[in-house]
Amino acid sequence: QVHFVESGGGLVQPGGSLRLSCAASLSRFSIYTMGWYRQAPGKQRELVATNTNVGWTNYADSVKGRFTISRDNAKSTVYLQMNSLKPEDTAVYYCNAPALVTTDSWGQGTQVTVSS
């Protein structure tokens, strides 16, 4: 059974930065592509960044150039560095392994609010 614990969210002013962390209880973490998702109020959850088992990364156009996903396989942890934050980045952020997503595999998420 997979389990994810996200942390690092908070309230930040536009233009600010946050670093999110996700600790994964996932056997053989290193073989999985990991992703960060977000869900804004009234919107569907969207995938914003992925990091493959060999370290290739991909980003949604809305965050490209501002967000950086990374991972520490020894710690089974994935990170999301978010810079130049905008009000439209306000959402609950979740991590997951895209290949393992089920209704029950989501953690509690971490709230990011970008507001002056």
C-alpha positions as CSV (number, residue, x, y, z in Angstrom):
1,Q,0.0,0.0,0.0
2,V,1.4,3.4,-1.0
3,H,1.3,6.4,1.3
4,F,2.4,10.0,0.7
5,V,2.9,12.8,3.2
6,E,3.2,16.2,1.7
7,S,4.6,19.3,3.6
8,G,6.0,22.7,3.1
9,G,3.0,24.7,1.9
10,G,1.9,28.0,3.3
11,L,1.0,31.6,2.6
12,V,3.3,33.5,0.4
13,Q,3.2,36.8,-1.5
14,P,3.2,36.9,-5.3
15,G,6.8,36.5,-6.5
16,G,7.8,34.5,-3.5
17,S,9.1,30.9,-3.2
18,L,8.2,27.7,-1.4
19,R,9.7,24.3,-1.4
20,L,7.4,21.4,-1.0
21,S,8.4,17.9,0.2
22,C,6.7,14.6,-0.2
23,A,7.8,11.5,1.9
24,A,6.7,8.3,0.1
25,S,6.0,5.0,1.8
26,L,6.5,3.1,-1.5
27,S,8.4,-0.1,-2.0
28,R,11.1,0.3,-4.7
29,F,10.5,4.1,-4.8
30,S,13.4,4.6,-7.2
31,I,11.9,2.8,-10.1
32,Y,8.8,5.0,-10.3
33,T,8.1,8.2,-12.1
34,M,7.0,10.6,-9.4
35,G,4.7,13.6,-9.9
36,W,3.4,16.7,-8.3
37,Y,-0.3,17.5,-8.8
38,R,-2.4,20.4,-7.7
39,Q,-6.1,21.1,-7.3
40,A,-7.5,24.6,-7.1
41,P,-11.0,25.3,-5.7
42,G,-13.6,24.3,-8.2
43,K,-11.1,22.8,-10.6
44,Q,-9.9,19.3,-11.4
45,R,-6.7,18.0,-10.1
46,E,-3.9,18.6,-12.6
47,L,-0.4,17.2,-13.1
48,V,2.2,20.0,-12.9
49,A,5.6,18.2,-12.9
50,T,7.1,14.7,-13.2
51,N,10.4,13.2,-12.5
52,T,11.2,9.8,-14.0
53,N,13.3,7.0,-12.5
54,V,16.3,8.3,-14.5
55,G,15.8,11.9,-13.5
56,W,14.1,13.3,-16.6
57,T,11.7,16.0,-15.8
58,N,8.6,17.4,-17.5
59,Y,6.4,20.4,-16.6
60,A,3.0,21.8,-17.3
61,D,3.3,25.0,-19.4
62,S,1.8,27.0,-16.6
63,V,4.8,26.3,-14.3
64,K,7.6,25.8,-16.8
65,G,10.6,27.9,-15.9
66,R,9.3,28.6,-12.4
67,F,9.0,25.2,-10.7
68,T,11.7,22.5,-10.3
69,I,10.9,18.9,-9.3
70,S,13.7,16.7,-7.8
71,R,14.0,13.5,-5.8
72,D,16.2,11.8,-3.3
73,N,15.8,8.1,-3.8
74,A,17.7,7.3,-0.6
75,K,15.1,9.1,1.4
76,S,12.1,8.1,-0.8
77,T,11.3,11.8,-1.0
78,V,10.3,14.1,-3.9
79,Y,10.6,17.9,-3.8
80,L,9.0,20.8,-5.7
81,Q,10.8,24.1,-5.6
82,M,8.4,26.8,-6.6
83,N,9.7,30.3,-7.5
84,S,8.0,33.4,-8.9
85,L,4.7,32.3,-7.4
86,K,1.5,33.7,-8.8
87,P,-2.0,33.9,-7.3
88,E,-3.1,31.3,-9.8
89,D,-0.7,28.8,-8.3
90,T,-3.0,28.8,-5.2
91,A,-4.1,25.2,-4.7
92,V,-3.7,22.1,-2.6
93,Y,-0.5,20.3,-3.8
94,Y,-0.2,16.5,-3.8
95,C,2.4,14.0,-4.9
96,N,1.9,10.6,-6.3
97,A,3.3,8.1,-8.7
98,P,1.3,8.4,-11.9
99,A,1.5,4.6,-12.5
100,L,0.0,4.0,-9.1
101,V,-2.8,6.6,-8.9
102,T,-6.0,5.2,-7.5
103,T,-8.8,6.9,-5.5
104,D,-7.2,5.7,-2.3
105,S,-3.6,6.5,-3.0
106,W,-3.7,10.3,-2.4
107,G,-2.3,11.9,0.7
108,Q,-3.7,14.9,2.5
109,G,-1.8,17.4,0.4
110,T,-0.3,20.7,1.4
111,Q,-2.1,24.0,0.9
112,V,-0.3,26.7,-1.1
113,T,-1.8,30.2,-1.0
114,V,-0.3,33.0,-3.0
115,S,-1.8,36.3,-2.0
116,S,-0.7,39.8,-1.0
